[in-house]
Amino acid sequence: MKQILAAVEYCHKHNVVHRYKGGETKNGVEEMKELAGSLYYMAPEVLALRPYNEKCDTWSCGVLMYLLLAGFPPFYGHSREEIIKAAMAGKVEFSHPNWKRVSADAKKLIIQLLTYDPEKRISAARALQHPWILKNAVQDNVSSHDLRNIVCNLKSFKVQLVFQQSVLSYLASQQMQYEEENNIRKYFSFLDYDKDGQLSKQDLAHGLARLCSDKCRVNKEVEQIMKNVDVDRNMFIDYNEFLVANLHIDHAITNANLRQAFNFFDEVRVPRLTVSCLGQEELYRYERPQKSLWHILQRLSSRPNDAGNRHGQRQAGTENAGYH
């Protein structure tokens, strides 16, 4: 349940409502009105065609938690009409013998998730801090030695261009072994204290406190890490940025790998990169992406007579960018 709630909280933080039918983009202010989702998991306000917001997802989480612990849904019927009637009544019962082995804390969380009034219903963020979630969460087996290495990687990582970050991101997805990435993901999860899918300064400070009790030093290192790793400057480190910062660049940056990355970005499979090729990948999120991409290409093509940014010259440009 912790993973499910964390995923839902991450969606909500980015103004996306799941509605148990796939991602649905949600305006941060306007409420939704259309009927959407799987019947068993629909909140009463959705079934009643009343305006609703992201709290419909926490109701769905409550239904799922009830189902996982009891083995059957909380609102059941032999027909669509009976299911809707049961959900609209919103009465949650724990009378079945299966509930005898379930803790009181678990039942309390279900009640909070299945609160009829969405204004009083618990949010995904608050649910993650519920005693039942915290008590039953699997503790990561984190090594202080490995954590220190991860922190050193974050502190020493630095790219000069957004395009470099994108190339390294592609190489990480292609070259990193499953075991290595799984280990990096474990440490990302450990540092992600509030489990919202990204690392804030507070998350980093909490994790670094395990290695150092000097608060001033911790804060200084957090600032350095954010400056180096937060490439898009949104005040958070996402998993992709974290992954790239822990990539063994000496092993990843080879002529063969660079050619593979070049082919990935080269939309028309000719030995030159253009603004349109890069823009097609939608890896850049700026107010004026074409201007930013043009600036990137200008910097990559800083050598004389390099206007076409041919592949051979581009390799020399990569060396100048600080990969070696």
Backbone bond lengths (Angstrom), bond angles and torsions (degrees), N, CA, C in turn:
res aa  C-N    CA-C-N  psi(-1)  N-CA   C-N-CA  omega(-1)  CA-C   N-CA-C  phi
1 M - - - 1.465 - - 1.527 111.32 -
2 K 1.328 115.51 -32.55 1.461 118.39 -179.80 1.527 110.44 -61.37
3 Q 1.335 117.08 -42.65 1.460 120.38 179.69 1.524 111.22 -65.14
4 I 1.312 116.33 -40.15 1.465 120.36 179.89 1.517 110.48 -64.87
5 L 1.330 116.56 -47.75 1.459 120.62 179.95 1.524 111.66 -64.25
6 A 1.332 116.41 -36.85 1.465 120.17 178.37 1.529 110.58 -65.16
7 A 1.330 117.01 -39.80 1.464 120.74 178.24 1.530 110.63 -65.90
8 V 1.325 116.07 -42.18 1.472 120.79 178.87 1.525 110.30 -64.77
9 E 1.341 116.73 -42.66 1.459 120.77 178.64 1.522 110.92 -62.26
10 Y 1.334 116.35 -39.41 1.473 120.20 178.29 1.530 110.43 -63.35
11 C 1.320 116.94 -42.99 1.468 120.69 177.33 1.523 110.96 -60.91
12 H 1.323 116.54 -46.98 1.459 120.53 -177.78 1.522 111.85 -63.44
13 K 1.338 115.39 -36.13 1.461 119.31 -179.92 1.521 111.07 -66.07
14 H 1.326 116.32 -22.81 1.457 121.26 179.55 1.533 111.43 -107.94
15 N 1.348 115.01 24.30 1.472 121.51 175.00 1.526 113.42 58.41
16 V 1.325 115.56 40.05 1.461 121.21 175.28 1.524 108.65 -121.65
17 V 1.330 116.56 130.30 1.464 122.13 177.35 1.522 107.65 -110.78
18 H 1.325 116.28 128.86 1.465 121.18 -174.77 1.521 112.09 -75.36
19 R 1.328 116.36 -49.05 1.475 124.20 -178.26 1.526 112.48 60.89
20 Y 1.323 115.71 21.44 1.465 123.30 177.25 1.528 113.10 51.56
21 K 1.345 114.80 39.89 1.469 118.13 177.10 1.528 110.63 -150.36
22 G 1.349 116.23 16.63 1.456 119.85 -174.83 1.509 108.65 108.68
23 G 1.326 116.35 164.13 1.457 120.50 -174.97 1.516 112.67 -62.18
24 E 1.312 116.63 139.28 1.455 122.44 176.25 1.526 107.50 -132.82
25 T 1.326 116.17 120.70 1.454 118.91 178.49 1.516 110.10 -69.96
26 K 1.324 115.20 133.52 1.459 120.15 -176.44 1.504 109.38 -121.69
27 N 1.314 117.44 130.22 1.451 121.39 171.96 1.521 108.59 -65.83
28 G 1.330 116.74 137.53 1.454 120.24 -174.20 1.513 113.67 -65.06
29 V 1.340 118.68 -15.13 1.463 120.76 -176.51 1.527 111.63 -114.32
30 E 1.322 116.11 -48.66 1.456 119.83 -175.43 1.521 111.98 -71.16
31 E 1.326 115.63 146.97 1.453 120.87 176.58 1.525 109.52 -95.60
32 M 1.318 115.45 159.44 1.465 121.09 179.70 1.527 109.64 -96.88
33 K 1.334 114.25 159.12 1.467 118.78 -176.17 1.535 112.55 -133.72
34 E 1.341 117.21 -20.57 1.456 118.80 -173.35 1.525 112.06 -73.80
35 L 1.331 115.44 152.62 1.459 122.22 177.46 1.526 107.88 -78.16
36 A 1.335 116.84 121.15 1.462 120.32 -177.84 1.518 109.89 -154.68
37 G 1.340 115.88 144.81 1.456 120.38 177.74 1.514 112.00 122.02
38 S 1.336 115.85 178.60 1.461 122.17 175.40 1.525 109.07 -88.00
39 L 1.298 117.44 135.16 1.462 122.87 -168.47 1.533 113.40 -52.08
40 Y 1.330 117.92 -48.16 1.459 121.19 -176.51 1.532 112.31 -60.53
41 Y 1.318 116.74 -25.47 1.466 121.08 -172.53 1.525 113.62 -104.09
42 M 1.333 117.42 0.17 1.464 120.02 -177.69 1.520 111.68 -73.53
43 A 1.329 115.23 134.86 1.460 121.24 176.67 1.524 110.02 -73.44
44 P 1.330 117.78 156.10 1.472 120.83 -178.84 1.521 113.34 -56.04
45 E 1.333 116.81 -38.90 1.469 119.17 -178.35 1.524 111.42 -67.51
46 V 1.341 117.17 -28.44 1.464 120.63 176.83 1.524 109.65 -72.75
47 L 1.342 115.77 -45.10 1.468 120.46 179.19 1.520 112.18 -63.30
48 A 1.323 115.99 -33.06 1.469 120.30 -178.61 1.520 112.56 -83.13
49 L 1.350 115.87 0.42 1.472 121.72 -179.46 1.524 111.74 59.17
50 R 1.344 115.24 32.01 1.462 120.14 173.97 1.524 108.71 -90.93
51 P 1.341 118.22 157.28 1.469 119.45 175.33 1.529 109.93 -57.92
52 Y 1.312 116.63 137.31 1.460 120.10 -178.01 1.520 109.72 -141.52
53 N 1.333 115.65 167.55 1.460 120.87 -179.27 1.526 110.13 -131.63
54 E 1.338 116.27 -156.47 1.472 120.35 -174.62 1.520 113.74 -65.92
55 K 1.347 118.49 -14.40 1.464 120.69 179.88 1.534 112.04 -65.08
56 C 1.330 117.18 -15.05 1.474 118.71 175.52 1.525 110.63 -64.19
57 D 1.342 116.39 -26.99 1.467 120.26 178.72 1.527 111.72 -72.36
58 T 1.332 117.02 -36.19 1.463 118.04 179.92 1.533 110.41 -70.15
59 W 1.323 117.31 -30.55 1.473 120.38 172.26 1.533 109.29 -61.59
60 S 1.321 116.30 -45.93 1.474 120.35 178.75 1.523 111.04 -59.94
61 C 1.337 116.46 -38.20 1.470 120.33 177.09 1.530 110.63 -63.77
62 G 1.328 116.09 -37.37 1.461 120.09 177.55 1.525 112.05 -64.80
63 V 1.323 116.04 -40.81 1.467 120.77 177.14 1.520 109.93 -62.24
64 L 1.331 115.69 -44.14 1.457 120.16 -179.01 1.530 111.44 -65.82
65 M 1.318 117.09 -41.52 1.466 120.54 178.95 1.523 110.64 -63.54
66 Y 1.324 117.28 -42.60 1.463 122.20 177.53 1.535 109.62 -59.53
67 L 1.330 115.54 -45.43 1.463 121.25 -178.46 1.533 111.25 -63.34
68 L 1.326 116.65 -41.85 1.465 120.53 -178.73 1.521 112.22 -66.44
69 L 1.328 116.78 -36.99 1.461 120.55 -176.66 1.532 113.09 -84.80
70 A 1.333 116.84 -31.83 1.467 120.13 -176.32 1.520 113.32 -99.19
71 G 1.321 116.23 -29.73 1.456 119.86 -177.73 1.511 113.33 94.56
72 F 1.327 117.62 2.41 1.468 122.69 178.10 1.531 107.69 -153.23
73 P 1.336 117.69 156.23 1.464 120.86 -175.98 1.523 112.25 -73.57
74 P 1.326 117.38 156.36 1.470 120.69 -179.70 1.523 113.35 -72.95
75 F 1.313 116.86 -26.64 1.458 121.12 -177.63 1.530 107.77 -123.33
76 Y 1.324 115.13 104.86 1.461 120.60 -170.80 1.525 110.35 -122.06
77 G 1.323 115.54 152.67 1.452 120.77 176.17 1.516 110.19 -164.19
78 H 1.326 116.67 161.72 1.461 121.55 179.81 1.526 112.23 -86.06
79 S 1.314 115.53 -5.72 1.460 119.71 178.97 1.530 108.47 -145.14
80 R 1.306 115.05 168.50 1.465 120.60 178.92 1.524 110.50 -59.19
81 E 1.341 115.39 -42.13 1.457 120.29 -178.73 1.529 111.54 -63.51
82 E 1.325 117.08 -39.59 1.465 120.67 -179.63 1.537 111.30 -68.17
83 I 1.319 115.86 -38.35 1.470 119.93 178.31 1.528 110.19 -64.43
84 I 1.316 116.44 -44.85 1.465 121.01 179.46 1.523 110.30 -62.77
85 K 1.324 116.67 -43.03 1.461 120.80 179.89 1.524 111.45 -61.52
86 A 1.339 116.70 -41.72 1.463 120.65 179.89 1.529 111.57 -66.44
87 A 1.330 116.44 -42.34 1.467 120.18 179.34 1.515 111.19 -67.26
88 M 1.332 117.31 -38.28 1.463 120.78 179.85 1.524 111.18 -67.53
89 A 1.324 116.64 -30.12 1.469 119.93 176.23 1.529 109.86 -70.34
90 G 1.339 115.99 -34.31 1.460 121.41 174.52 1.515 115.42 67.51
91 K 1.323 118.10 22.97 1.457 121.48 -178.42 1.525 109.79 -89.40
92 V 1.334 115.11 119.75 1.472 121.05 -178.57 1.526 108.79 -103.93
93 E 1.311 116.26 125.40 1.462 120.58 -177.70 1.526 111.07 -119.35
94 F 1.337 115.26 148.03 1.465 122.35 177.78 1.524 110.43 -126.50
95 S 1.332 116.06 35.75 1.457 120.80 -175.69 1.531 113.94 -84.21
96 H 1.310 116.86 -18.99 1.466 120.27 -178.76 1.534 110.09 -64.98
97 P 1.341 117.73 145.05 1.478 121.36 179.68 1.527 114.29 -54.52
98 N 1.335 117.11 -27.20 1.468 120.06 179.90 1.521 112.85 -59.46
99 W 1.335 116.61 -25.68 1.454 120.21 -175.89 1.529 112.92 -81.47
100 K 1.316 117.31 -7.37 1.464 119.85 -179.84 1.525 112.29 -65.35
101 R 1.321 116.13 -27.82 1.469 120.27 -178.25 1.534 112.64 -93.58
102 V 1.324 117.31 2.46 1.474 121.81 -178.02 1.522 109.60 -99.31
103 S 1.317 116.49 137.04 1.463 121.38 -175.79 1.518 112.36 -69.31
104 A 1.326 114.52 160.02 1.464 120.91 178.21 1.526 110.90 -65.70
105 D 1.358 116.91 -34.91 1.464 120.33 179.20 1.531 111.52 -63.19
106 A 1.318 116.39 -39.31 1.461 120.24 178.66 1.527 110.84 -63.94
107 K 1.313 116.03 -42.81 1.464 120.27 179.17 1.529 111.25 -64.74
108 K 1.332 116.20 -38.09 1.469 119.93 178.75 1.526 111.16 -63.69
109 L 1.330 116.46 -40.05 1.464 119.34 179.01 1.525 110.72 -66.47
110 I 1.323 117.21 -40.49 1.467 120.57 177.30 1.514 110.50 -59.96
111 I 1.329 116.58 -44.27 1.468 120.82 178.82 1.525 110.94 -59.73
112 Q 1.330 116.33 -41.05 1.465 119.97 -179.92 1.526 111.81 -69.04
113 L 1.323 116.62 -35.83 1.463 120.28 178.04 1.525 111.90 -72.53
114 L 1.338 116.31 -32.25 1.462 121.58 -178.59 1.524 112.28 -102.00
115 T 1.319 115.97 28.76 1.470 120.34 173.74 1.519 108.88 -68.00
116 Y 1.334 116.00 130.83 1.471 121.22 -172.50 1.534 111.51 -62.95
117 D 1.327 117.23 -44.97 1.463 122.24 -178.47 1.527 109.17 -79.71
118 P 1.341 118.55 115.00 1.470 120.08 -177.99 1.525 113.39 -61.47
119 E 1.336 116.54 -26.75 1.461 119.00 178.31 1.525 111.51 -67.12
120 K 1.322 116.93 -29.13 1.461 121.77 179.63 1.531 112.34 -97.21
121 R 1.316 116.61 -9.58 1.459 121.29 -178.52 1.526 110.36 -70.05
122 I 1.303 117.29 141.65 1.455 122.19 -178.30 1.529 110.51 -67.85
123 S 1.318 116.75 145.25 1.461 121.33 177.15 1.529 109.51 -84.38
124 A 1.314 116.75 165.49 1.463 120.41 178.17 1.528 110.35 -63.84
125 A 1.338 116.62 -37.73 1.467 120.44 -179.94 1.525 110.94 -63.04
126 R 1.309 116.72 -44.44 1.470 120.16 179.29 1.521 111.42 -69.91
127 A 1.322 116.94 -35.00 1.464 120.64 178.95 1.527 110.96 -62.32
128 L 1.334 116.26 -34.23 1.465 120.15 178.83 1.522 112.27 -65.33
129 Q 1.317 116.69 -21.70 1.463 121.02 179.54 1.531 112.06 -98.41
130 H 1.327 117.00 6.79 1.466 120.50 -179.93 1.538 109.91 -68.29
131 P 1.325 117.80 142.70 1.477 121.17 -178.84 1.524 114.35 -52.01
132 W 1.341 117.46 -37.78 1.470 119.69 -178.24 1.524 111.07 -66.11
133 I 1.353 116.97 -39.09 1.463 121.43 178.16 1.524 110.12 -67.25
134 L 1.324 116.68 -48.06 1.462 120.64 -177.43 1.527 111.75 -64.69
135 K 1.325 116.30 -37.34 1.462 120.81 -177.26 1.525 111.96 -70.80
136 N 1.333 116.69 -34.93 1.457 120.30 -173.34 1.522 114.12 -102.24
137 A 1.336 116.37 1.55 1.463 119.19 179.19 1.521 109.91 -66.62
138 V 1.325 115.49 138.24 1.465 120.33 178.03 1.520 108.65 -71.30
139 Q 1.330 116.07 125.83 1.451 120.68 -179.47 1.526 110.24 -80.20
140 D 1.341 115.62 129.69 1.462 119.69 177.93 1.521 110.25 -72.14
141 N 1.324 115.06 135.89 1.460 120.48 176.80 1.522 107.92 -84.28
142 V 1.332 115.48 87.61 1.458 121.67 -173.08 1.520 110.54 -100.55
143 S 1.322 115.94 126.87 1.456 122.28 177.28 1.522 109.80 -89.45
144 S 1.324 116.65 130.51 1.465 119.95 178.19 1.516 111.02 -62.23
145 H 1.330 116.61 -34.78 1.470 120.83 178.74 1.527 110.54 -64.58
146 D 1.332 116.87 -47.45 1.463 120.31 179.52 1.529 111.12 -67.19
147 L 1.337 116.14 -38.10 1.457 119.92 178.29 1.522 110.15 -62.19
148 R 1.324 116.81 -39.35 1.461 120.87 178.41 1.529 110.25 -63.65
149 N 1.324 117.34 -38.99 1.471 120.40 177.00 1.521 111.55 -65.15
150 I 1.322 116.05 -40.05 1.467 120.57 177.63 1.522 109.99 -61.25
151 V 1.331 116.28 -46.12 1.463 121.15 -179.85 1.522 110.58 -62.49
152 C 1.336 117.51 -40.90 1.472 121.24 177.52 1.520 110.93 -61.14
153 N 1.325 117.17 -40.25 1.465 121.06 177.31 1.525 110.94 -61.66
154 L 1.329 116.03 -43.23 1.463 120.87 -179.35 1.524 111.01 -65.36
155 K 1.328 116.52 -38.65 1.464 120.99 -178.02 1.530 111.98 -71.33
156 S 1.330 116.63 -34.16 1.468 119.82 -175.22 1.528 112.83 -91.16
157 F 1.328 117.45 -13.22 1.462 120.94 -177.00 1.526 110.65 -71.00
158 K 1.335 115.06 138.78 1.459 118.66 175.31 1.517 109.53 -162.38
159 V 1.316 117.08 132.12 1.462 122.05 172.75 1.513 108.33 -120.86
160 Q 1.324 116.07 150.90 1.457 121.12 -178.17 1.525 112.13 -94.71
161 L 1.324 116.05 -25.67 1.457 120.48 -175.13 1.515 111.07 -128.32
162 V 1.307 116.23 147.35 1.459 120.66 175.32 1.525 110.07 -62.69
163 F 1.334 116.20 -34.80 1.456 119.31 179.44 1.527 111.27 -64.15
164 Q 1.334 117.10 -37.03 1.458 119.85 174.84 1.530 110.40 -57.20
165 Q 1.335 115.96 -45.28 1.462 121.09 179.64 1.517 110.44 -58.58
166 S 1.335 116.86 -41.31 1.457 120.62 -178.59 1.526 111.56 -67.95
167 V 1.343 116.76 -39.99 1.463 120.53 177.55 1.523 110.03 -64.24
168 L 1.331 116.76 -45.51 1.459 120.51 179.60 1.529 111.07 -63.90
169 S 1.324 116.53 -36.30 1.458 120.47 177.74 1.518 110.69 -62.44
170 Y 1.328 115.93 -42.89 1.473 119.80 177.54 1.520 110.57 -63.82
171 L 1.325 117.07 -44.22 1.464 120.53 -179.61 1.522 111.53 -63.53
172 A 1.330 116.76 -37.78 1.468 120.37 178.21 1.523 110.35 -61.96
173 S 1.330 116.22 -40.90 1.468 119.92 -178.87 1.528 111.89 -68.57
174 Q 1.335 116.57 -24.87 1.460 120.45 -176.15 1.530 113.20 -97.39
175 Q 1.329 116.63 -32.90 1.460 120.16 -169.56 1.527 114.48 -102.56
176 M 1.319 117.34 -25.12 1.458 119.12 -174.04 1.526 111.13 -75.32
177 Q 1.322 116.42 132.47 1.460 121.64 178.87 1.528 110.42 -72.38
178 Y 1.334 115.27 155.21 1.471 120.83 -177.31 1.515 111.72 -58.03
179 E 1.342 116.83 -45.11 1.469 120.11 -177.52 1.517 111.02 -63.12
180 E 1.330 116.43 -39.83 1.463 120.67 -179.58 1.522 111.08 -66.28
181 E 1.334 115.83 -46.14 1.466 118.89 179.58 1.525 111.24 -65.49
182 N 1.319 116.74 -38.60 1.455 120.85 179.59 1.530 110.68 -61.72
183 N 1.328 116.27 -37.96 1.462 120.54 178.37 1.525 110.77 -67.81
184 I 1.335 116.75 -41.24 1.466 121.23 177.97 1.523 110.08 -64.71
185 R 1.323 116.79 -39.76 1.465 120.66 178.45 1.535 110.73 -62.62
186 K 1.341 116.38 -35.91 1.465 120.33 178.94 1.524 111.05 -62.20
187 Y 1.318 116.64 -41.43 1.463 120.18 -178.93 1.526 111.65 -75.19
188 F 1.329 116.50 -31.56 1.469 119.33 173.38 1.524 109.70 -62.51
189 S 1.325 116.01 -44.80 1.462 121.13 179.32 1.528 110.99 -63.12
190 F 1.331 116.19 -38.87 1.460 119.65 178.56 1.528 111.60 -63.67
191 L 1.327 116.38 -43.58 1.464 120.44 -179.34 1.523 112.40 -72.40
192 D 1.336 116.65 -26.41 1.467 121.06 179.97 1.530 109.16 -76.44
193 Y 1.315 115.96 77.93 1.463 121.74 -171.05 1.522 112.87 -62.47
194 D 1.339 117.84 -41.04 1.466 120.25 -178.34 1.525 112.31 -89.51
195 K 1.347 117.44 2.00 1.473 123.38 173.65 1.531 113.07 56.20
196 D 1.335 115.64 43.05 1.459 118.70 178.14 1.523 112.17 -103.92
197 G 1.341 117.09 9.50 1.450 120.84 175.02 1.514 115.45 84.70
198 Q 1.333 117.77 8.15 1.452 121.36 177.41 1.524 108.98 -152.99
199 L 1.322 116.09 158.50 1.457 120.54 -175.76 1.521 110.77 -102.93
200 S 1.308 115.76 121.26 1.460 121.48 174.47 1.520 109.07 -96.56
201 K 1.315 116.74 175.28 1.462 120.33 175.75 1.519 110.60 -61.38
202 Q 1.324 116.34 -37.10 1.459 120.54 179.36 1.527 111.29 -65.45
203 D 1.341 116.46 -40.56 1.464 120.80 177.24 1.535 110.65 -60.01
204 L 1.336 115.32 -48.03 1.455 120.00 -178.29 1.526 111.31 -63.36
205 A 1.337 115.84 -42.31 1.461 119.54 -179.62 1.519 110.98 -62.34
206 H 1.327 116.32 -40.08 1.463 120.60 179.15 1.530 110.56 -63.86
207 G 1.342 117.66 -41.26 1.460 120.83 179.99 1.510 113.06 -71.27
208 L 1.340 116.19 -41.54 1.464 120.21 -179.09 1.523 112.30 -69.12
209 A 1.326 116.59 -21.75 1.467 120.14 178.12 1.523 111.20 -62.59
210 R 1.328 116.25 -21.57 1.470 119.89 177.16 1.525 111.16 -69.45
211 L 1.343 116.21 -26.77 1.461 121.02 -177.28 1.522 113.02 -97.93
212 C 1.311 116.67 -22.71 1.464 119.71 -174.15 1.524 109.88 -148.65
213 S 1.317 116.67 133.12 1.464 120.98 -179.54 1.525 112.56 -92.90
214 D 1.339 115.89 -6.30 1.466 120.65 179.53 1.528 109.05 -80.77
215 K 1.317 116.17 105.33 1.464 120.95 -174.38 1.522 111.89 -62.69
216 C 1.324 117.31 -38.66 1.471 120.41 -179.85 1.524 110.80 -63.90
217 R 1.325 116.20 -41.80 1.459 120.26 179.05 1.520 110.96 -66.33
218 V 1.331 116.16 -41.54 1.461 120.57 178.16 1.519 110.49 -59.79
219 N 1.332 117.29 -46.68 1.468 120.61 -179.06 1.525 111.55 -63.23
220 K 1.340 116.28 -36.52 1.461 120.66 179.11 1.529 110.28 -66.09
221 E 1.331 116.37 -42.09 1.458 120.30 -179.94 1.523 111.12 -69.33
222 V 1.319 117.04 -35.84 1.468 120.63 176.96 1.527 109.93 -61.32
223 E 1.330 117.02 -44.48 1.463 120.73 179.02 1.516 111.02 -62.10
224 Q 1.326 117.25 -39.69 1.463 121.02 178.85 1.524 111.32 -65.59
225 I 1.325 116.30 -42.45 1.466 120.63 179.58 1.529 110.72 -63.83
226 M 1.323 116.74 -45.22 1.470 119.69 179.97 1.525 110.45 -62.42
227 K 1.317 117.16 -39.81 1.460 121.11 -179.13 1.524 110.74 -64.89
228 N 1.334 117.00 -38.32 1.459 121.19 -176.24 1.525 113.79 -81.66
229 V 1.327 117.21 -39.99 1.466 121.20 -168.05 1.528 113.19 -99.46
230 D 1.325 117.90 -30.21 1.468 121.05 -178.46 1.523 109.72 -76.93
231 V 1.323 115.84 78.02 1.461 121.74 -172.94 1.519 112.47 -64.44
232 D 1.337 117.68 -39.62 1.466 119.53 -177.30 1.523 112.82 -85.77
233 R 1.336 117.16 2.11 1.466 123.12 173.90 1.531 113.30 55.22
234 N 1.328 115.95 44.06 1.470 119.14 176.93 1.528 111.69 -103.54
235 M 1.334 116.42 11.50 1.471 123.59 177.02 1.528 112.68 73.26
236 F 1.323 116.93 14.14 1.460 121.62 175.87 1.527 108.42 -137.37
237 I 1.322 116.75 153.29 1.462 121.82 172.26 1.520 107.16 -107.44
238 D 1.323 116.42 115.53 1.458 118.61 178.84 1.528 109.54 -86.38
239 Y 1.322 116.14 173.29 1.468 119.51 -174.35 1.521 111.69 -62.78
240 N 1.330 117.57 -37.08 1.450 120.54 -178.81 1.522 110.92 -63.61
241 E 1.329 117.26 -43.68 1.463 120.79 177.71 1.530 110.93 -63.48
242 F 1.325 115.94 -40.21 1.462 121.71 178.90 1.528 110.53 -64.02
243 L 1.332 115.84 -42.28 1.460 121.60 -179.23 1.521 111.06 -63.56
244 V 1.324 116.38 -46.72 1.459 121.14 -178.46 1.523 110.97 -63.06
245 A 1.340 116.77 -38.70 1.463 120.77 -179.59 1.517 112.04 -64.21
246 N 1.332 117.30 -21.42 1.457 121.48 -179.36 1.528 112.68 -105.02
247 L 1.335 116.27 12.18 1.459 121.04 176.39 1.530 109.87 -76.88
248 H 1.331 117.06 137.20 1.466 121.43 175.56 1.529 107.36 -78.41
249 I 1.326 115.93 92.23 1.459 121.61 -172.06 1.529 111.69 -63.01
250 D 1.331 117.27 -37.70 1.462 119.98 -178.88 1.528 111.92 -57.77
251 H 1.336 116.20 -33.21 1.462 120.13 179.78 1.529 111.69 -85.58
252 A 1.324 116.21 -31.36 1.469 120.49 -173.67 1.524 112.58 -80.89
253 I 1.349 116.82 -35.19 1.460 119.89 -175.95 1.525 110.16 -85.34
254 T 1.321 115.97 92.79 1.460 123.09 174.24 1.524 107.88 -127.61
255 N 1.316 116.02 163.34 1.463 119.02 179.07 1.524 111.66 -58.31
256 A 1.341 116.08 -41.67 1.466 119.93 -178.77 1.524 111.02 -64.87
257 N 1.322 116.89 -42.56 1.463 120.36 -179.38 1.521 111.30 -68.93
258 L 1.337 116.89 -38.24 1.461 119.99 177.52 1.523 110.97 -65.10
259 R 1.320 116.57 -38.09 1.473 119.47 176.81 1.522 110.66 -64.11
260 Q 1.333 117.20 -39.82 1.460 121.10 177.65 1.527 110.59 -63.44
261 A 1.329 116.83 -42.78 1.463 120.70 178.15 1.521 110.29 -65.86
262 F 1.330 116.41 -40.56 1.462 120.92 178.28 1.525 110.25 -57.68
263 N 1.336 116.05 -46.29 1.465 120.04 -179.40 1.526 111.66 -64.07
264 F 1.325 116.11 -34.05 1.464 119.58 178.75 1.522 111.12 -63.70
265 F 1.331 115.96 -44.17 1.467 119.60 -177.86 1.523 112.43 -80.84
266 D 1.329 116.68 -20.81 1.455 120.09 -176.63 1.514 110.17 -83.54
267 E 1.300 116.23 93.42 1.469 122.89 -173.73 1.517 113.43 -57.34
268 V 1.326 118.26 -38.86 1.464 121.05 -173.21 1.525 112.49 -101.98
269 R 1.364 116.78 9.11 1.461 122.09 174.94 1.531 113.38 56.60
270 V 1.317 117.40 41.87 1.463 121.85 170.39 1.516 107.36 -119.78
271 P 1.339 118.56 154.41 1.465 120.15 -172.08 1.527 114.36 -76.14
272 R 1.292 118.03 53.16 1.460 122.04 172.61 1.527 107.28 -156.90
273 L 1.316 117.41 150.25 1.456 122.62 178.02 1.519 108.56 -110.03
274 T 1.317 116.63 140.92 1.454 121.81 179.50 1.513 109.88 -124.83
275 V 1.330 116.35 168.83 1.457 120.95 176.71 1.516 110.81 -58.02
276 S 1.338 117.30 -40.20 1.467 119.90 -177.86 1.524 111.17 -66.86
277 C 1.343 117.51 -36.37 1.468 120.11 178.82 1.515 110.52 -61.43
278 L 1.321 115.84 -48.12 1.461 119.53 -177.35 1.518 111.29 -68.85
279 G 1.320 116.39 -39.54 1.460 119.29 -178.13 1.507 112.74 -64.55
280 Q 1.337 116.30 -28.04 1.460 120.53 -178.94 1.520 111.51 -62.78
281 E 1.330 118.17 -28.43 1.459 121.35 -177.28 1.521 113.09 -77.07
282 E 1.325 117.44 -14.38 1.466 122.58 177.54 1.535 111.79 54.33
283 L 1.338 114.42 42.49 1.452 119.00 179.21 1.522 111.69 -96.17
284 Y 1.293 116.94 -0.61 1.461 120.43 -176.16 1.518 108.96 -120.51
285 R 1.300 116.62 130.49 1.473 120.96 -176.22 1.527 108.91 -121.96
286 Y 1.305 115.64 83.78 1.455 121.49 178.33 1.526 108.56 -123.23
287 E 1.333 115.68 166.07 1.458 118.69 176.46 1.532 110.06 -66.94
288 R 1.343 115.89 -34.39 1.461 120.07 179.82 1.521 108.28 -127.13
289 P 1.356 117.23 76.39 1.461 121.05 -172.39 1.519 113.71 -60.53
290 Q 1.329 118.46 -38.11 1.451 119.78 -178.01 1.528 111.05 -63.48
291 K 1.328 116.69 -40.70 1.456 120.52 178.26 1.526 110.25 -64.16
292 S 1.343 116.77 -42.05 1.458 121.15 -179.44 1.523 110.76 -66.43
293 L 1.324 116.95 -41.55 1.460 120.73 179.39 1.526 110.80 -65.80
294 W 1.331 115.53 -37.98 1.449 118.69 178.38 1.528 109.99 -64.11
295 H 1.334 116.99 -38.76 1.458 121.91 177.86 1.525 110.52 -63.05
296 I 1.342 115.90 -40.58 1.467 120.49 178.11 1.527 110.29 -61.96
297 L 1.343 116.76 -46.19 1.460 119.98 -179.07 1.523 111.46 -66.15
298 Q 1.336 116.45 -34.83 1.450 119.92 178.23 1.515 110.26 -62.29
299 R 1.339 116.24 -41.95 1.463 120.59 -179.01 1.525 111.50 -72.37
300 L 1.340 116.24 -35.89 1.460 119.23 176.23 1.528 111.18 -68.86
301 S 1.322 116.24 -25.64 1.464 121.35 -176.57 1.526 110.46 -105.99
302 S 1.325 116.15 41.29 1.460 120.34 -173.86 1.526 113.16 -78.52
303 R 1.335 117.48 -13.97 1.461 120.06 -179.66 1.530 110.48 -75.58
304 P 1.320 118.64 150.52 1.474 121.21 179.42 1.533 111.37 -57.90
305 N 1.319 116.20 145.86 1.470 123.24 177.21 1.523 112.46 55.74
306 D 1.336 116.42 37.49 1.469 120.28 -176.97 1.518 111.32 -116.91
307 A 1.342 117.08 27.74 1.455 120.01 -173.29 1.502 112.48 -60.81
308 G 1.338 117.73 -31.76 1.456 120.07 -179.16 1.500 113.19 -84.13
309 N 1.336 117.42 -9.72 1.465 121.66 179.20 1.523 111.50 54.65
310 R 1.358 114.72 52.10 1.458 119.38 -178.21 1.521 110.45 -66.91
311 H 1.317 115.44 156.42 1.461 120.42 -170.50 1.523 112.33 -59.87
312 G 1.343 118.51 -43.89 1.454 120.33 -179.08 1.506 111.56 -62.15
313 Q 1.343 117.34 -43.72 1.448 121.37 178.28 1.516 110.60 -69.37
314 R 1.339 116.56 -31.31 1.465 120.62 -178.56 1.522 110.67 -65.44
315 Q 1.365 117.14 -33.28 1.445 119.93 177.43 1.519 110.25 -64.06
316 A 1.344 116.81 -39.93 1.458 119.49 177.28 1.511 110.13 -64.60
317 G 1.332 116.02 -38.06 1.466 119.86 177.35 1.506 111.61 -63.20
318 T 1.355 116.94 -35.01 1.458 120.72 177.88 1.519 110.96 -64.51
319 E 1.348 116.37 -38.62 1.453 119.36 178.30 1.529 110.20 -63.90
320 N 1.341 116.28 -40.68 1.463 119.57 179.26 1.517 111.60 -65.52
321 A 1.356 116.38 -25.52 1.478 119.26 -177.16 1.515 113.20 -76.58
322 G 1.335 117.80 -5.64 1.455 119.25 172.15 1.511 115.38 103.27
323 Y 1.325 118.61 19.54 1.453 120.25 179.04 1.521 111.69 -77.52
324 H 1.351 118.24 -25.01 1.458 120.07 -174.32 1.521 109.67 -116.04
